[in-house]
């Protein structure tokens, strides 16, 4: 039987490793050196923390309480094994993710990709729609902080009064503090009603201020220009600062929340959330399973990030530093070293976003679920800001909005840059553009400028940030088992014997694949039940 040409060393001029010998570098051996060479994982974390953690994870906590903590933790950790396996293959073979996926057996059209590449295009539509939801979220945060119109200011007053009333009513229901006298509740109810009636009388019940859209337009234009001229170093530094600052703020908020009797996370609640189970819906409340499954698809490294990660590894230089594959002892030594750097990068990023994810989920369960608020539509960001009220009180809105703007914009910024890199490669793999690296670089630059504007147009057409994000979560959840299967195929059909992982790693990779298959199948069933009854 002839040897599969995919097993041969890569020499194609379009491959990332087809570079001059001067690009080859020895991998770092010290911990400090490895940390200096990390970076792609932080970029991916920048795209994760905004949509998956801040929006989807918090919404799941608001709907399910602590019951799905186990699912959130599983979603963060289990997918990293597939992430690294995909990265391993693309790095040592010098092939981009989509080019690698196009080798997987199954339906294909010669020169136009295969079934995995085609579904990625479907998922891309949902994923770019997700960025529409993100830019809408940034617009909401800015319109709350800096309303541009009188209508926007009055809308903020009405919505703020209603949220304040929710808090006081929760305090009245709480068994751990004295009930609020009716004499105090009545003026708050009257104020909330009057501000809402005044707004509706002047602008109409269904009227929404244009502030969110106006801010979205400004953000999209600025992002388009920055990405058009931006480079890898700018993106990595930008994301590291934004994600790090907001993650610290969230953790501090959760820590200080433990001093609030009504909102603290009790040890029994935390432990119960780690046990496999589902929320009690015997009281007639709707099941949050659909939201939870969509969240699983998007938290941690979702399907979009699994595809994107190897591109950032290549742009960082891991494949180039390893050198074109020749299976020599020197090449194998470099490959092992740079694979080690990639693993450290992936696991380090996992620690960062898992920490942030758990904090977001616990805040959603401890505050929003208890108060009875669910982040939705035009009040999504305002509702999320409520998580800071028990600790920071009057400073809550300002602190949260600063963090929300930072982390949501980081997601929008990184995702648009990532989509430009993957989409341009998809056009190349499907034979629609010249396959040279020079031509792809031109496409990356132009698409980096176009995609922020495309996302904005989607939000203007469908102004519901939460639903746009969850739609992407469903599409990504469906692709997760496809990517898990591809990773297993690379491991057993395309791996280099000298670089094969251990049996323990194989067992964990299979566990990752099975978990992604179960949740992906579950996502399809839940979606069908939702839309077809």
Backbone torsions as a table, in degrees:
resi	resn	phi	psi	omega
1	UNK	NA	128.7	-177.8
2	UNK	-65.3	147.3	-179.5
3	UNK	-71.4	136.3	179.6
4	UNK	-63.7	128.2	-178.9
5	UNK	-62.6	-19.9	179.1
6	UNK	-68.4	-18.0	179.7
7	UNK	-82.4	-12.2	-176.1
8	UNK	-77.9	155.2	174.9
9	UNK	-55.9	145.1	-174.8
10	UNK	-84.8	129.9	178.0
11	UNK	-132.5	2.2	-177.3
12	UNK	-61.8	140.9	-178.9
13	UNK	-66.9	-14.5	-179.0
14	UNK	-89.9	-3.1	-177.5
15	UNK	-80.9	149.8	-177.0
16	UNK	-66.5	-25.1	-176.7
17	UNK	-87.6	-5.0	-179.9
18	UNK	-78.8	70.6	-176.8
19	UNK	-126.2	170.2	-178.1
20	UNK	-72.2	158.5	-176.0
21	UNK	-60.8	-24.2	-179.0
22	UNK	-63.7	-21.1	-179.8
23	UNK	-79.0	-17.4	-178.1
24	UNK	-70.0	132.6	-179.9
25	UNK	-134.0	149.8	173.4
26	UNK	-75.8	139.1	-179.6
27	UNK	-70.2	152.0	177.0
28	UNK	-67.5	145.3	-179.0
29	UNK	-108.9	-20.2	-178.5
30	UNK	-93.0	159.8	178.2
31	UNK	-60.3	-43.7	-179.6
32	UNK	-63.0	-39.4	179.2
33	UNK	-65.5	-40.2	177.9
34	UNK	-63.3	-43.1	-179.5
35	UNK	-64.1	-36.5	178.5
36	UNK	-68.6	-26.0	-179.0
37	UNK	-90.1	-5.8	177.9
38	UNK	-75.7	169.6	178.7
39	UNK	158.8	-46.3	-179.3
40	UNK	-56.6	-37.5	179.5
41	UNK	-63.8	-35.3	178.6
42	UNK	-69.1	-35.0	176.1
43	UNK	-64.6	-45.2	178.4
44	UNK	-62.3	-40.7	177.4
45	UNK	-59.8	-35.2	178.1
46	UNK	-62.8	-31.3	178.6
47	UNK	-85.8	-15.7	-177.2
48	UNK	-87.1	-47.7	-168.1
49	UNK	-62.1	-31.1	-177.1
50	UNK	-72.5	-64.3	-173.5
51	UNK	-76.9	-49.7	-176.5
52	UNK	-69.4	-49.3	-172.7
53	UNK	-81.7	-54.9	-174.8
54	UNK	-66.5	-40.1	-174.4
55	UNK	-96.7	-64.0	-171.9
56	UNK	-67.9	-45.5	-178.1
57	UNK	-64.6	-44.3	-179.9
58	UNK	-64.3	-38.6	177.9
59	UNK	-63.7	-40.0	177.3
60	UNK	-62.7	-42.9	176.8
61	UNK	-62.8	-39.0	179.4
62	UNK	-64.5	-34.7	-177.7
63	UNK	-86.2	-38.2	-170.8
64	UNK	-104.3	-8.0	-173.2
65	UNK	68.6	-141.6	-176.7
66	UNK	-88.1	-1.5	-168.5
67	UNK	-63.9	-28.3	-175.3
68	UNK	-105.1	20.9	177.9
69	UNK	-58.9	-38.6	179.9
70	UNK	-61.7	-38.8	-178.9
71	UNK	-69.6	-38.7	179.4
72	UNK	-64.8	-45.1	179.6
73	UNK	-64.3	-42.8	178.2
74	UNK	-60.8	-42.4	-178.4
75	UNK	-63.6	-29.5	179.8
76	UNK	-77.3	-40.8	-170.1
77	UNK	-88.1	-43.2	-164.7
78	UNK	-69.0	-27.2	-174.5
79	UNK	-81.6	-10.4	-177.9
80	UNK	-65.5	-32.5	-179.5
81	UNK	-63.7	-41.7	176.0
82	UNK	-67.4	-38.7	178.3
83	UNK	-57.5	-47.7	-177.6
84	UNK	-69.0	-37.0	-179.8
85	UNK	-66.3	-40.5	175.0
86	UNK	-63.6	-42.2	178.6
87	UNK	-64.3	-37.2	179.5
88	UNK	-60.0	-47.9	-176.5
89	UNK	-66.9	-46.9	-177.6
90	UNK	-65.5	-32.9	-176.9
91	UNK	-73.5	-49.6	-175.6
92	UNK	-74.4	-26.1	178.5
93	UNK	-91.4	-12.2	-179.6
94	UNK	68.9	31.8	-178.1
95	UNK	-116.5	142.2	175.7
96	UNK	-68.9	164.7	-176.3
97	UNK	-59.2	-49.3	-176.3
98	UNK	-68.5	-34.4	176.0
99	UNK	-65.1	-39.7	177.2
100	UNK	-65.0	-44.9	-179.3
101	UNK	-63.6	-29.5	-179.6
102	UNK	-68.8	-11.0	177.5
103	UNK	-85.5	-17.1	-176.5
104	UNK	-64.8	135.1	-178.7
105	UNK	-59.1	151.1	178.7
106	UNK	140.8	-178.1	-179.1
107	UNK	-55.2	138.6	179.8
108	UNK	-156.2	161.0	171.2
109	UNK	-120.7	125.9	-175.5
110	UNK	-53.6	123.7	178.9
111	UNK	79.4	-0.5	-177.5
112	UNK	-124.5	18.8	177.9
113	UNK	85.4	-175.1	179.8
114	UNK	-128.4	-171.1	-173.6
115	UNK	-60.9	-33.9	179.0
116	UNK	-68.9	-41.2	178.3
117	UNK	-66.3	-39.3	179.6
118	UNK	-64.5	-44.3	179.9
119	UNK	-68.0	-33.0	176.5
120	UNK	-57.3	-38.5	178.6
121	UNK	-62.2	-39.0	176.9
122	UNK	-63.8	-46.3	179.7
123	UNK	-63.7	-33.6	179.8
124	UNK	-61.3	-38.6	178.9
125	UNK	-59.3	-45.3	178.3
126	UNK	-67.0	-37.0	-176.7
127	UNK	-70.2	-39.5	177.3
128	UNK	-70.0	-28.1	173.6
129	UNK	-66.0	-36.6	175.9
130	UNK	-57.7	-39.4	178.5
131	UNK	-67.0	-27.2	171.4
132	UNK	-62.2	-42.1	176.3
133	UNK	-63.4	-36.7	-179.1
134	UNK	-68.2	-46.2	-179.8
135	UNK	-65.5	-30.1	173.4
136	UNK	-65.6	-38.6	177.2
137	UNK	-64.7	-41.3	176.6
138	UNK	-62.9	-42.2	178.2
139	UNK	-61.7	-39.6	177.3
140	UNK	-61.9	-46.2	-178.5
141	UNK	-61.1	-43.0	-179.5
142	UNK	-70.7	-35.5	-179.7
143	UNK	-70.2	-28.5	174.9
144	UNK	-72.5	-42.1	-178.6
145	UNK	-73.7	-41.6	-174.7
146	UNK	-136.1	76.4	178.7
147	UNK	-61.8	139.1	-176.1
148	UNK	-94.3	-19.8	-175.9
149	UNK	-129.4	164.3	176.0
150	UNK	-64.8	-36.9	177.4
151	UNK	-62.1	-40.9	178.2
152	UNK	-63.3	-39.4	179.4
153	UNK	-65.0	-44.6	-179.6
154	UNK	-67.9	-35.9	177.5
155	UNK	-63.5	-40.9	177.9
156	UNK	-61.5	-41.9	-180.0
157	UNK	-63.2	-44.6	-178.1
158	UNK	-65.3	-47.2	-179.1
159	UNK	-66.9	-37.6	178.8
160	UNK	-64.0	-40.6	178.6
161	UNK	-64.4	-38.7	179.7
162	UNK	-66.9	-38.5	178.5
163	UNK	-69.5	-37.7	177.5
164	UNK	-62.6	-40.3	178.6
165	UNK	-63.0	-39.1	178.1
166	UNK	-57.6	-41.6	-179.2
167	UNK	-65.7	-44.5	-178.3
168	UNK	-65.9	-38.9	178.5
169	UNK	-65.6	-35.6	175.7
170	UNK	-64.4	-42.7	178.5
171	UNK	-59.9	-36.6	179.3
172	UNK	-65.4	-35.8	-179.0
173	UNK	-78.4	-20.0	-173.4
174	UNK	-67.6	141.2	177.9
175	UNK	-86.2	-12.5	-171.5
176	UNK	-92.9	-7.0	177.3
177	UNK	-134.5	166.5	178.9
178	UNK	-68.4	141.3	179.8
179	UNK	-63.1	144.4	178.0
180	UNK	-74.6	129.2	-179.8
181	UNK	-58.8	145.6	179.2
182	UNK	-60.7	-28.5	179.7
183	UNK	-64.0	-25.4	177.1
184	UNK	-88.2	-32.1	-178.4
185	UNK	-72.7	-38.1	-175.3
186	UNK	-58.5	-47.5	178.3
187	UNK	-61.9	-35.8	179.3
188	UNK	-66.2	-42.0	177.7
189	UNK	-63.5	-41.1	-180.0
190	UNK	-65.3	-40.3	179.7
191	UNK	-64.9	-44.6	179.7
192	UNK	-61.5	-43.2	-179.6
193	UNK	-66.7	-42.5	-177.1
194	UNK	-67.1	-42.3	180.0
195	UNK	-66.0	-38.2	178.1
196	UNK	-67.7	-43.5	-180.0
197	UNK	-65.0	-38.0	179.2
198	UNK	-64.5	-40.5	179.0
199	UNK	-65.3	-47.3	-176.8
200	UNK	-67.4	-33.1	178.8
201	UNK	-66.7	-36.4	-177.3
202	UNK	-83.7	-36.3	-172.2
203	UNK	-120.3	-12.6	-177.6
204	UNK	99.1	149.8	-174.5
205	UNK	-65.6	-33.8	-175.3
206	UNK	-97.5	-0.3	-175.5
207	UNK	-76.2	133.6	176.5
208	UNK	-115.4	138.5	178.6
209	UNK	-65.0	154.7	-178.3
210	UNK	-85.0	0.6	-174.3
211	UNK	-57.1	-43.1	-177.8
212	UNK	-61.3	-47.0	-179.4
213	UNK	-65.2	-40.4	-179.7
214	UNK	-62.3	-45.0	176.9
215	UNK	-64.4	-38.6	178.6
216	UNK	-60.2	-40.7	178.5
217	UNK	-61.9	-45.5	-179.4
218	UNK	-64.2	-43.1	179.9
219	UNK	-63.5	-43.5	-178.2
220	UNK	-63.3	-41.4	-179.2
221	UNK	-66.3	-45.1	179.3
222	UNK	-61.6	-44.8	-179.7
223	UNK	-63.0	-41.1	179.4
224	UNK	-58.3	-45.3	-178.8
225	UNK	-67.6	-44.9	-177.8
226	UNK	-63.1	-44.1	-178.8
227	UNK	-70.4	-31.5	179.2
228	UNK	-61.8	-37.1	-178.2
229	UNK	-102.9	-5.3	-173.3
230	UNK	-77.4	167.6	179.1
231	UNK	-137.1	175.4	-175.1
232	UNK	-54.7	-48.7	-175.6
233	UNK	-58.5	-41.2	178.5
234	UNK	-61.9	-45.1	-177.4
235	UNK	-63.9	-45.0	-178.6
236	UNK	-63.0	-47.3	-178.7
237	UNK	-63.9	-44.4	-178.9
238	UNK	-58.2	-47.5	-176.9
239	UNK	-68.4	-39.4	-178.9
240	UNK	-60.3	-45.0	-178.3
241	UNK	-66.4	-47.5	-176.2
242	UNK	-66.6	-48.7	-177.5
243	UNK	-65.7	-42.8	-179.1
244	UNK	-62.2	-43.0	-176.9
245	UNK	-66.7	-42.8	-177.6
246	UNK	-74.7	-35.5	176.9
247	UNK	-60.1	-42.7	177.5
248	UNK	-61.5	-42.3	-179.7
249	UNK	-63.3	-41.1	179.9
250	UNK	-65.1	-44.0	-179.2
251	UNK	-64.5	-41.7	177.7
252	UNK	-61.7	-43.0	179.1
253	UNK	-60.9	-45.0	-179.9
254	UNK	-64.4	-39.7	179.4
255	UNK	-63.5	-46.9	-178.9
256	UNK	-70.4	-22.7	178.7
257	UNK	-63.2	-23.6	-179.0
258	UNK	-66.2	-15.1	176.5
259	UNK	-87.2	-2.0	-179.1
260	UNK	-101.7	109.1	-173.6
261	UNK	-55.6	-36.5	-175.8
262	UNK	-78.8	-19.2	-170.8
263	UNK	-122.3	-6.3	-176.1
264	UNK	-65.0	152.7	177.1
265	UNK	-86.6	113.1	-179.3
266	UNK	-80.7	148.9	-177.7
267	UNK	-58.9	-39.4	180.0
268	UNK	-64.2	-36.6	178.0
269	UNK	-67.7	-41.5	-180.0
270	UNK	-63.2	-46.3	-179.1
271	UNK	-65.5	-41.7	179.9
272	UNK	-63.5	-32.4	178.8
273	UNK	-69.7	-21.8	179.0
274	UNK	-83.3	-9.4	179.5
275	UNK	-89.3	139.1	179.7
276	UNK	-60.2	126.7	-179.9
277	UNK	175.7	179.6	-176.9
278	UNK	-131.8	155.5	-179.6
279	UNK	-63.6	150.6	176.9
280	UNK	-78.9	119.4	178.8
281	UNK	-115.2	22.0	-178.5
282	UNK	-66.9	-17.9	179.8
283	UNK	-82.8	5.0	178.5
284	UNK	94.1	-2.4	179.1
285	UNK	-70.3	152.8	-178.2
286	UNK	-71.7	147.8	-179.2
287	UNK	-75.9	133.1	179.8
288	UNK	-87.2	12.0	-173.8
289	UNK	-61.6	-36.2	-179.4
290	UNK	-63.2	-45.6	177.1
291	UNK	-62.5	-41.6	-178.0
292	UNK	-63.5	-41.4	-179.8
293	UNK	-67.7	-41.2	176.1
294	UNK	-62.1	-37.6	178.2
295	UNK	-64.9	-42.2	179.4
296	UNK	-57.5	-38.3	-178.5
297	UNK	-68.8	-20.5	-171.3
298	UNK	-112.7	-22.1	-178.9
299	UNK	-77.8	166.4	-176.1
300	UNK	57.7	-144.6	174.3
301	UNK	-87.9	99.9	176.1
302	UNK	-73.1	-179.9	-178.6
303	UNK	-58.5	-39.2	179.7
304	UNK	-62.5	-42.7	-179.5
305	UNK	-71.3	-33.3	176.6
306	UNK	-60.2	-37.7	178.2
307	UNK	-75.7	-39.4	-175.2
308	UNK	-71.9	-35.3	-169.7
309	UNK	-53.4	-48.1	180.0
310	UNK	-60.6	-28.9	178.0
311	UNK	-65.0	-42.2	178.7
312	UNK	-69.5	-33.1	175.4
313	UNK	-62.8	-41.0	178.2
314	UNK	-67.0	-40.6	-179.6
315	UNK	-67.9	-31.8	174.3
316	UNK	-66.6	-30.4	175.3
317	UNK	115.1	6.0	-175.4
318	UNK	-57.6	-47.0	-179.0
319	UNK	-68.1	-41.2	179.9
320	UNK	-64.2	-40.8	179.9
321	UNK	-67.7	-32.2	178.3
322	UNK	-67.9	-36.6	179.3
323	UNK	94.1	161.5	178.6
324	UNK	-58.1	138.2	-176.4
325	UNK	-65.0	126.0	172.8
326	UNK	-135.4	2.3	176.5
327	UNK	62.0	17.1	175.8
328	UNK	-75.7	165.1	179.0
329	UNK	-61.1	-39.5	-179.7
330	UNK	-65.1	-42.3	179.4
331	UNK	-65.5	-42.9	179.6
332	UNK	-62.0	-38.5	179.0
333	UNK	-64.8	-43.1	177.6
334	UNK	-65.7	-40.8	-179.1
335	UNK	-61.4	-44.3	178.6
336	UNK	-61.6	-41.8	-178.3
337	UNK	-65.0	-46.7	-178.6
338	UNK	-73.8	-28.4	171.8
339	UNK	-64.0	-37.6	176.6
340	UNK	-63.2	-39.4	176.9
341	UNK	-63.3	-43.8	-179.9
342	UNK	-62.4	-41.5	178.6
343	UNK	-62.8	-44.6	178.9
344	UNK	-61.6	-39.3	178.7
345	UNK	-63.3	-46.1	-177.8
346	UNK	-66.5	-44.5	-178.9
347	UNK	-70.8	-35.7	177.0
348	UNK	-62.8	-43.4	177.4
349	UNK	-64.6	-36.9	179.1
350	UNK	-60.3	-40.9	179.0
351	UNK	-61.9	-42.0	-178.9
352	UNK	-63.5	-53.2	-174.1
353	UNK	-76.6	-24.5	175.2
354	UNK	-68.4	-42.4	177.2
355	UNK	-58.0	-46.5	-179.5
356	UNK	-66.6	-40.7	-177.5
357	UNK	-62.8	-47.5	179.9
358	UNK	-61.7	-40.3	179.2
359	UNK	-62.8	-44.5	178.2
360	UNK	-61.2	-44.6	-177.8
361	UNK	-63.4	-45.7	-179.0
362	UNK	-63.6	-37.6	177.0
363	UNK	-65.6	-41.5	177.6
364	UNK	-62.0	-40.9	-179.2
365	UNK	-73.1	-40.7	-173.9
366	UNK	-76.2	-32.9	-175.4
367	UNK	-107.8	-62.6	-173.6
368	UNK	-64.3	-43.4	-178.8
369	UNK	-63.4	-41.6	-178.5
370	UNK	-69.9	-39.5	-179.3
371	UNK	-74.0	-28.5	-180.0
372	UNK	95.7	33.0	179.3
373	UNK	-112.4	144.2	-179.9
374	UNK	-133.2	120.2	-177.2
375	UNK	-64.8	116.8	-176.2
376	UNK	-141.9	145.7	166.7
377	UNK	45.1	-129.9	-171.7
378	UNK	-72.4	-13.6	178.7
379	UNK	-103.8	16.6	-176.4
380	UNK	-57.8	-55.5	-176.1
381	UNK	-66.6	-40.5	179.8
382	UNK	-61.2	-39.8	179.1
383	UNK	-68.4	-41.3	178.6
384	UNK	-62.0	-33.7	-179.7
385	UNK	-63.2	-22.0	179.7
386	UNK	-60.1	-25.5	-179.5
387	UNK	-61.0	-20.7	-178.5
388	UNK	-94.5	-10.0	-173.9
389	UNK	-63.9	-46.0	-177.1
390	UNK	-58.0	-31.8	-177.0
391	UNK	-93.3	-48.9	-170.4
392	UNK	-100.8	-8.6	174.5
393	UNK	49.7	-113.7	-174.8
394	UNK	-64.6	-23.8	179.9
395	UNK	-88.1	-4.7	-171.0
396	UNK	-57.0	-51.9	-175.0
397	UNK	-61.4	-45.2	-177.0
398	UNK	-64.0	-44.9	-179.0
399	UNK	-65.1	-46.6	-178.3
400	UNK	-65.6	-42.5	-177.5
401	UNK	-63.5	-36.6	174.5
402	UNK	-59.4	-48.5	-179.5
403	UNK	-65.9	-41.0	-178.6
404	UNK	-64.3	-42.8	178.0
405	UNK	-60.8	-43.3	-178.3
406	UNK	-63.4	-51.1	-171.9
407	UNK	-77.9	-36.7	177.3
408	UNK	-67.9	-41.0	178.9
409	UNK	-67.2	-36.1	176.1
410	UNK	-58.4	-44.2	178.5
411	UNK	-61.5	-47.7	-179.6
412	UNK	-60.3	-44.9	-178.1
413	UNK	-62.3	-51.6	-176.6
414	UNK	-68.1	-43.9	-176.2
415	UNK	-63.3	-41.1	178.7
416	UNK	-64.5	-40.2	177.0
417	UNK	-64.9	-41.0	-179.6
418	UNK	-67.4	-43.9	179.7
419	UNK	-59.4	-37.3	179.4
420	UNK	-62.0	-39.3	-178.9
421	UNK	-71.2	-43.3	-177.5
422	UNK	-75.7	-41.8	-177.7
423	UNK	-64.3	-40.2	177.9
424	UNK	-62.9	-36.2	177.5
425	UNK	-69.8	-35.9	177.3
426	UNK	-61.4	-42.1	177.4
427	UNK	-60.9	-36.0	179.9
428	UNK	-71.5	-46.6	-179.2
429	UNK	-63.2	-35.1	-178.7
430	UNK	-87.1	5.1	172.5
431	UNK	76.9	22.8	-177.4
432	UNK	-93.9	-16.1	179.3
433	UNK	-135.3	164.6	175.1
434	UNK	-57.1	128.4	-173.6
435	UNK	-77.5	1.9	-176.9
436	UNK	-68.7	151.1	178.3
437	UNK	-63.9	-35.1	-179.6
438	UNK	-62.8	-43.4	179.8
439	UNK	-68.0	-39.4	178.9
440	UNK	-63.7	-37.3	178.5
441	UNK	-60.5	-38.0	177.3
442	UNK	-65.2	-43.7	179.0
443	UNK	-63.3	-40.3	179.0
444	UNK	-59.1	-44.2	-177.2
445	UNK	-63.5	-46.2	-178.1
446	UNK	-70.6	-40.6	179.2
447	UNK	-66.7	-32.6	176.2
448	UNK	-60.4	-32.9	177.8
449	UNK	-82.1	-27.3	-175.7
450	UNK	-84.9	-40.9	-171.8
451	UNK	-61.4	-37.4	175.5
452	UNK	-58.4	-35.1	179.9
453	UNK	-74.7	-35.5	176.0
454	UNK	-62.3	-44.9	178.9
455	UNK	-60.1	-40.7	178.5
456	UNK	-61.3	-44.6	-179.7
457	UNK	-61.7	-37.3	178.2
458	UNK	-64.4	-42.2	179.1
459	UNK	-64.7	-41.4	179.6
460	UNK	-61.0	-37.4	-180.0
461	UNK	-75.9	-33.8	-177.8
462	UNK	-133.4	80.0	-172.6
463	UNK	-78.7	60.5	177.2
464	UNK	-135.1	86.2	-172.7
465	UNK	-55.3	-44.6	-176.3
466	UNK	-61.8	-44.8	-178.0
467	UNK	-67.9	-35.3	177.0
468	UNK	-64.6	-39.7	178.8
469	UNK	-67.1	-44.0	-178.7
470	UNK	-68.7	-32.7	175.2
471	UNK	-59.4	-43.7	177.2
472	UNK	-64.0	-37.5	178.5
473	UNK	-61.0	-39.5	178.2
474	UNK	-65.4	-47.5	-179.6
475	UNK	-61.5	-39.3	178.8
476	UNK	-71.4	-36.1	177.8
477	UNK	-61.1	-36.5	178.5
478	UNK	-67.8	-33.9	-177.8
479	UNK	-81.6	-17.3	-177.5
480	UNK	-54.3	-50.4	179.8
481	UNK	-65.0	-28.0	176.3
482	UNK	-63.9	-44.6	-179.8
483	UNK	-69.7	-36.0	177.1
484	UNK	-62.8	-42.8	177.6
485	UNK	-63.5	-39.5	178.2
486	UNK	-63.8	-41.6	179.5
487	UNK	-62.3	-41.4	178.0
488	UNK	-66.2	-37.4	178.4
489	UNK	-65.2	-42.4	176.4
490	UNK	-61.4	-41.1	-177.3
491	UNK	-62.8	-43.8	-171.8
492	UNK	-98.8	-15.2	-178.6
493	UNK	-116.9	-15.0	-174.8
494	UNK	-131.2	3.3	-176.4
495	UNK	-76.7	151.2	176.7
496	UNK	-86.2	124.4	-175.2
497	UNK	-50.4	-40.9	-176.7
498	UNK	-71.2	-13.8	-178.2
499	UNK	-115.5	14.0	-178.5
500	UNK	-67.7	142.2	179.6
501	UNK	-77.0	178.2	-178.3
502	UNK	-79.3	169.9	177.4
503	UNK	-66.3	-33.9	177.3
504	UNK	-62.1	-43.7	177.9
505	UNK	-61.6	-43.2	179.4
506	UNK	-59.2	-41.6	179.8
507	UNK	-63.0	-41.6	179.3
508	UNK	-69.6	-34.7	177.1
509	UNK	-65.0	-40.9	176.2
510	UNK	-64.8	-40.5	177.3
511	UNK	-60.6	-42.9	177.2
512	UNK	-60.1	-45.7	-178.9
513	UNK	-63.5	-42.4	-179.7
514	UNK	-65.2	-43.2	179.1
515	UNK	-61.6	-40.6	179.8
516	UNK	-70.7	-33.0	176.4
517	UNK	-66.4	-45.2	-178.8
518	UNK	-62.8	-49.3	-177.7
519	UNK	-68.7	-35.9	177.5
520	UNK	-63.7	-44.1	178.4
521	UNK	-65.1	-40.9	179.1
522	UNK	-62.9	-39.3	178.6
523	UNK	-61.5	-42.9	179.0
524	UNK	-62.1	-46.5	-179.0
525	UNK	-62.3	-45.4	-179.4
526	UNK	-63.3	-39.6	179.3
527	UNK	-65.7	-41.8	179.1
528	UNK	-64.6	-40.6	178.6
529	UNK	-64.8	-37.2	-179.1
530	UNK	-67.3	-44.4	-172.9
531	UNK	-89.5	-19.8	-178.0
532	UNK	-121.2	6.1	176.5
533	UNK	71.9	NA	NA
